């Protein structure tokens, strides 16, 4: 049975902004290793649209970016959206019965399935489907963006804390 993991970088004031929080090389390598080993990712529309950047090879990419893009393209993706009418390669559009779809994925797959997007994670938290939260705190104060927790913070129990890269601490929690 697969475990559903919500993990994103966030500022010290609790915001997520993918465009303002570019990872240092160590954190990028960490995320590459995680993506490479995932069974797949469930995306909210906004986060999926940002990540579509990895669909097209860029001339200025180094080896790390090319490796990440290859891993991202290979990985199954499920995109939860009521407004999109199509999604890119290796992606499935999910418009109905999110709970049944997630329960089915967790039952069918092994390993880890990532959740990408705070609003989507909030919905999945409300359904009691997220098995682990990974909060990657970066030493930035943004004052804007999407909050990591889109709704009330669920009761959580800290199970690990790890330094990642040059300036990030990962706090890992499970539902209490």
Long-range contacts (C-beta under 8 A, 24 or more apart in sequence): 1-106, 1-107, 1-110, 2-39, 2-105, 2-106, 2-108, 2-109, 2-110, 2-111, 2-112, 2-113, 3-106, 3-111, 3-112, 3-113, 3-131, 3-132, 4-42, 4-102, 4-106, 4-112, 4-113, 4-115, 4-124, 4-129, 4-130, 4-131, 4-132, 5-112, 5-113, 5-114, 5-115, 5-130, 5-131, 5-132, 5-133, 5-134, 6-114, 6-115, 6-121, 6-124, 6-125, 6-130, 6-132, 6-133, 6-134, 7-34, 7-114, 7-132, 7-133, 7-134, 7-135, 7-136, 7-170, 8-116, 8-118, 8-134, 8-135, 8-136, 8-148, 9-136, 9-137, 9-138, 9-168, 10-135, 10-136, 10-137, 10-138, 10-148, 11-137, 11-138, 11-140, 11-141, 11-142, 11-145, 12-137, 12-138, 12-139, 12-140, 12-141, 13-141, 13-142, 13-143, 14-147, 14-148, 14-149, 15-142, 15-143, 15-144, 15-145, 15-146, 15-147, 15-148, 16-118, 16-145, 16-146, 16-147, 16-148, 17-142, 17-144, 17-145, 17-146, 18-47, 18-50, 19-50, 20-140, 20-142, 20-145, 21-138, 21-140, 21-142, 23-165, 23-168, 24-165, 24-166, 24-167, 24-168, 25-64, 25-165, 26-164, 26-165, 26-166, 27-136, 27-164, 27-165, 27-166, 27-168, 28-64, 28-68, 28-165, 29-64, 29-165, 30-164, 30-165, 31-68, 32-64, 32-67, 32-68, 32-71, 34-112, 34-114, 35-68, 35-71, 35-72, 35-75, 35-114, 36-71, 37-111, 37-112, 38-75, 38-111, 38-112, 38-113, 38-114, 39-76, 39-109, 39-110, 39-111, 39-112, 39-113, 40-75, 40-76, 40-77, 40-78, 40-105, 40-109, 40-113, 40-114, 41-75, 41-76, 41-77, 41-78, 41-113, 41-114, 41-115, 41-116, 42-77, 42-78, 42-79, 42-80, 42-94, 42-102, 42-105, 42-113, 42-114, 42-115, 42-116, 42-120, 42-124, 43-77, 43-78, 43-79, 43-80, 43-91, 43-116, 43-117, 43-120, 44-79, 44-80, 44-81, 44-116, 44-117, 44-118, 44-119, 44-120, 44-121, 45-79, 45-80, 45-81, 45-83, 45-84, 45-117, 46-117, 46-119, 46-146, 47-116, 47-117, 47-120, 48-77, 48-79, 48-81, 48-87, 48-91, 48-116, 48-117, 51-116, 52-88, 55-88, 55-89, 78-105, 80-117, 80-120, 98-123, 98-124, 98-127, 99-127, 99-129, 102-127, 102-129, 103-129, 118-146, 118-147, 118-148, 118-149, 118-150, 119-146, 119-150, 121-149, 121-150, 122-149, 122-150, 122-151, 125-149, 125-151, 125-154, 126-151, 128-175, 130-175, 131-174, 131-175, 132-159, 132-172, 132-173, 132-174, 133-172, 133-173, 133-174, 134-170, 134-171, 134-172, 134-173, 135-170, 135-171, 135-172, 135-173, 136-164, 136-168, 136-169, 136-170, 137-168, 137-169, 137-170, 137-171, 138-167, 138-168, 139-167
